[in-house]
Amino acid sequence: MGLEYFAVTSAAGAKSDDAEKKSDSCNGDSLQSMPLLTPYQLGRFQLSHRIVLAPLTRCRAYNALPQPHAAIYYAQRTTPGCLLISEATGISESASGYPCTPGIWSQEQIEAWKPVVKAVHDKGGYFFCQIWHAGRVSHTAPVSSTNKRIRHGKVTLPSGKEQADYSTPRALTTEEIPQYVQQFRIAARNAIEAGFDGVDIHGGHGYLVDQFLKDGVNDRTDKYGGSIENRCRFAMEVVEAVAKEIGSSRLGIRISPFADFADATDSDPVALGVQFATSLNKYNLLYMHCVEPRMKAAGEIETDQSSWPIRKAYKNSFSVGGGFTRADGNEAIRSGKADRVEFGRLFPANPDFVKRFALGAPLNKYKREFFYTQDPVIGYTNYPFLEQQNLQEDLKNLKDLNLKAS
Ligand SMILES: Cc1cc2nc3c(=O)[nH]c(=O)nc-3n(C[C@H](O)[C@H](O)[C@H](O)COP(=O)(O)O)c2cc1C
């Protein structure tokens, strides 16, 4: 698998993307110069390449149940030996901050995920379930590390149309925190029952775990607040509980220390990330991933800091995401900055993203207006594959020739 797959597809040749040509062309490059397309052994998972589908909330899981169209969407993006990470999936009824996001706390949800996971497995992919609790990023009786409300931005109401201010959260008491740890544990067990190959804990982007990590949010005076070690405690308890339940070799976690989404800022993101990675080392997880500071998808700031010190502090497999192109994705692998690179916005817009990457073919542009809509097809499963586009172009050329000839 892997190199052979790409050797076959690369032989077909393709046009290069003009927009990216200067900095990002891989046309004519050897596979060695495309480190993202080299195989990688991630624990028991034999990956054929290092391009990962980043977790992406798509808001198309009606009543918190994954739908048949999710099976089509994920299968379209599956290549043999790939790694896909699911959209953030709620650990309890109160966990979700957005309309139509899936859950994994009930038997009905487990059953609904099964055909989605199977669709990915049938095409030879590995599939991890990202589990989350949105915490105060919500409008209904949210819980958090703090009583402070999010000041910037609005929350989208369940209708998916109207927006409102975020509600004021209730800070979890020290005594009730273990219940939330347990919810993560059970959700992880459910994900494995649904057939997922592993679980990814969402520790970033201003959601519950991040609300404990960041000193711009966490104002606690108990053992979960204050020092970085204390702020990492909730995350580590979740990691420990989930690892005990499903095994550390099936578990990864994502953090975004540099991001300020949902007012979750930290005064020293590098120190936080390094301490987090150091604490995580003892649990021997399958991987950790970190969102780079330059990710601007959700309004984050661009800084000159990077996850490099965090990568150095972490002893197991490490991936990065956030604003990567072909060129700097390859460079991240080549330089040892990461073992894999996650692609977010471009991947939904390009169901055959990996193939296009291998060929140096043009990429479809993503349409932001469809990121979070509830349509089961538009902006979801209807982005064209390369062959469809080429066919359309051939037909157009043929038509032009016929017109000229007549
Ligand atoms: C529509 C959308 C939904 C997202 N949903 C999630 C999510 O559920 N979980 C998560 O960890 N990150 C989420 N992210 C962040 C992405 O995983 C990724 O880090 C981000 O898009 C930056 O990568 P990119 O520059 O390749 O797009 C989302 C981003 C977008 C644009």
The ligand as an ORCA input file, in Angstrom:
! r2SCAN-3c Opt
* xyz 0 1
  C     -15.877     23.987      9.573
  C     -14.852     23.684     10.623
  C     -15.156     22.808     11.641
  C     -14.207     22.467     12.596
  N     -14.516     21.559     13.558
  C     -13.569     21.119     14.404
  C     -13.848     20.072     15.312
  O     -14.956     19.514     15.366
  N     -12.842     19.673     16.136
  C     -11.594     20.239     16.090
  O     -10.718     19.818     16.848
  N     -11.307     21.217     15.230
  C     -12.249     21.655     14.372
  N     -11.938     22.613     13.442
  C     -10.538     23.023     13.253
  C      -9.895     22.129     12.158
  O      -9.748     20.805     12.608
  C      -8.531     22.633     11.708
  O      -7.660     22.634     12.804
  C      -8.617     24.021     11.107
  O      -9.551     24.062     10.060
  C      -7.265     24.510     10.615
  O      -6.781     23.675      9.614
  P      -6.823     24.147      8.062
  O      -6.048     25.427      7.990
  O      -6.182     23.012      7.317
  O      -8.250     24.358      7.717
  C     -12.906     23.032     12.520
  C     -12.610     23.948     11.523
  C     -13.555     24.278     10.567
  C     -13.179     25.227      9.454
*
